[in-house]
Structure formats: structure tokens, C-alpha cells
């Protein structure tokens, strides 16, 4: 398939692994032989320069979703430019780390969740590459990649990381957090987790043909749970900093074995 003059990725030999970093998980120090790459796309500039390098002798590209200084709010993230840029650099798979709130008691702060489903509750974002000249309906029954998820689960068990093999993420617009009424509604809808970044990132990866898997780090209980302090950004950062090494270990092990 040809999209805006470039071919959509087809299954091929693995060349590069793209890592989209959420809060605290966009550390270029993971790599050796680091290079900063500036890419202009048909959708504007990505969130920041892409960082390329080697990890366990494999080529990796890291992109800070909110920018390296966390200056881009969720609605303004250039999702299309980000995914297009990773495609342009030849990434064959994308691992996306994200902070999230828990909507179920069993998903506890500090745990990792490998998403298998998502719900879109965004309102203002461009959601597709196919908004001009052609109409393409992308299958999304299984938005995340089963093969990537299976490997990550295997490695999480090996590393003895507290994790859940699946979970449903609802993505809200942000940047504000949910009201208590909204949080309770999302629970009733069947969502397990809540964030502001999975949509449209996963949708765009599916459109372009790059296998995509989220690694979600639970940081809080949103605002639905009695006797718990409602979520704040400071709370998210504190939990992410305390647990970022878990996800970094998982990423290193994945790159070395995939």
C-alpha cells in the first residue's frame, strides 16, 4: 500500500526497534554510539529529535513522546509525525512505554501491564493518516501485537517483575485528570487502566503496518478509589522514577533476545 508517497511497512527482517518513551522512560543513556536525528515529516516535526544507537548489538531508536523536557501536553503530541518518523528510520517494531492509572483494585501501582485492548475517549486529535485523498478502514479488533506481548510476558516472568499479561486501556484527552464520576463510568465500561497517550499512537502504528505493543506502568488509582489520594502529576513522576528501572531492564532484555 502506498500512503502519501511512501510504502506501508510489510513483514520483513527485523532491522530496528523503536521505543517511544513515556514519563521517565525516554532515557537515551540506554544506548551506545548515540546519534541525534532530525526528521521533517508531512505531518510536521516529531516530539523531539530521535535518538539512534546500539543496545545489545541491535539498532534502536528512542523518541520522547512529550519531548525531552516534557513540554508537550497530550493533545498537542504530534502522533502522526512520531510514527511516520519511526517508519522512515526503518523501525520494524515499536515498544511504547506509558504511565497509567488503575481502574481496578488488582492493577496496583508499580506493576507492569502488557495491554491487549484499548478504548478511545479522545476528542480533539487527528486519528488517522488517511484523512485526505483516500479512505482506508484499518482493522483494530486486536490493536496490540500478540507476538511482542508473548515475548514481553516471558521476559517479565524471567526477571520476576510483577505484571499482568493483559489489560484494557482507555485514553482520555487530558491534560486534566478525570472527575470521580468519569472514573467510575470508565470502570463500568470495562476499562482496567487509564492514560492520555495510547490513542492514536496504536492506531497509527496499525495503519502503517508496524507491530506495536504497550508496556504500561501503573502509577496510581485515578480518583475512583475510596481512601486513596486522587492522582496528581507529582504522584505519577514519583512512582515512575521509583519503578523506571524495572521497565528499562525489560527493554534491555527484549532487545537482546528478540
Secondary structure by P-SEA (a helix, b strand, c coil): cccccccccccccccbbbbbbcccccccccccbbbbbbbbccccccccbbbbbbcccbbbbbbccccccccccccccaaaaaaaaaaaacccbbbbbbbbbbcccccccccccccccccccccccccccccccbbbbbbccccccaaaaaaaaaaaaaacccccccbbbbbccccccccaaaaaaaaaaccccccccccaaaaaaaaaccbbbbbbbbccccccccccccccaaaaaaaaaacaaaaaaaaaaaaacc
